[in-house]
Amino acid sequence: MEKIIIGGGKRLCGEVNISGAKNAAVAVIPAAILADDVCRIENVPNIMDVQIMVKIMKSLGVTVKNINKNTLEIDPRPINSYHVPAEMANLLRASYYFIGALLGKFGKAHVFMPGGCNLGVRPIDQHIKGFEALSVNVNIDNATIIASADRLLGGPVYFDMSTVGGTINVILAAVKARGLTVIENAAKEPHIVDLANFLNLMGADIRGAGTDIIKIHGVDSLKGCTYSIIPDQIEAGTYMVAAAATNGDVLVKNVTPKHLESISAKLIECGATVENYDDSVRVTGNGRPLKCNIKTMPHPGFPTDMQPQFAVLLSIAEGTGIVTESIFENRFRYTDQLIRMGAQIKVEGKTAVFEGISELKGAPIKADDLRAGSAMLIAGLAARGETEISEINHIDRGYEDVVTKFKALGANIKRSEFKDFKQVKNVG
């Protein structure tokens, strides 16, 4: 097993290039199934979640080639299965996008219930509601979602709540359905727009992505194309917060500044300087952070995936900050790790109160999930002394070359092999 060791207290300075968006890539890759020819996907992040999605594609018979580190060539023509097995589906939440994609391809899909980070109950009832509006029969048998339709038919879909996964899944199923599908109360995240742009380049007719009403006119076929994934707003936000937390000066490159507006606004409120350029953002710390209050909301509100990173900033801010989590019920597990580093945090339900302290102290901590893991990185970088982070496989799910990138900014950070105590205990 591996851990990350950080010697904290170093000011981050320099430039960092942001990779392609994880949340876009895991939707675009299964969408390529719908094409009748080869798709070339560029700016694909080299992360564990993408590697798992590629393994699932190959298990379905799809030919996937790595042209280079960040480019995939996908040939869906050999596809010969609509079954996504348990051992792959339960590795990540995004495996459920194969339901929509396989419905669009075959009119049927058998996908084991998805896995991913333990952030509390994340039901797929809205996905099922959307599929049923397209004349799909859905049953769950032995933890497998079994969906089928004699013919996909466009229809009205109204989501009871904003759902990114549900919006993406219905888009995937509807692009080749007969007639018009209208999705109301659709999620508006940038990766939904990216998926729609990819499908439209293949010949789909999707209008309104990025608004709360999306209209999809079904088409008979989709052609292959070459497409580049958008930059990852959450990765960018992570480096932006790290710059502020270490009183640093970092130019975050290959970004779409508009996607970062809610993050930039809160950093400015915390006392950092944020300068926007055409495709980059510069963040400069100005001493100890100031307190702020955060409430996570669907896009364009403050993203839940940036909540743990900002919690580190509030832990060392002047005054009392409050974070209210309105998306996931189990997102504050990481606070136990920050408390090990000296943070003063009180959690009550979906609210956490941070009494800022002057500095965190290095300690052995773990990454409870993907975004909690990135928060632990920031905490270690900002803390005095040495921090060891275990269970870093969560971090690798969504961050490409994270140690290399932080090291280039001046961080004292490295990966190290270690033996798990349980394994050592069981030997002999």
Salt bridges, closest charged atoms under 4 A:
GLU2 OE1 - ARG415 NH1 2.83
GLU15 OE1 - LYS253 NZ 3.20
ASP37 OD1 - ARG77 NH1 3.50
GLU42 OE2 - ARG40 NE 3.50
ASP49 OD2 - LYS22 NZ 3.49
ASP49 OD1 - ARG397 NE 2.74
ASP75 OD1 - ARG77 NE 2.91
ASP160 OD1 - LYS129 NZ 2.91
ASP205 OD1 - ARG207 NE 2.91
GLU235 OE2 - LYS405 NZ 2.75
ASP249 OD2 - ARG282 NH2 2.63
GLU261 OE2 - LYS258 NZ 3.99
GLU269 OE1 - LYS266 NZ 3.07
GLU275 OE2 - ARG282 NH1 3.96
ASP305 OD1 - ARG331 NH1 2.99
ASP305 OD2 - ARG371 NE 3.77
GLU348 OE2 - LYS346 NZ 3.37
GLU359 OE2 - ARG384 NE 2.50
ASP368 OD1 - LYS366 NZ 3.75
GLU388 OE1 - LYS3 NZ 2.99
ASP396 OD1 - ARG415 NH2 2.51
GLU400 OE2 - LYS69 NZ 3.45
ASP401 OD2 - LYS69 NZ 2.45
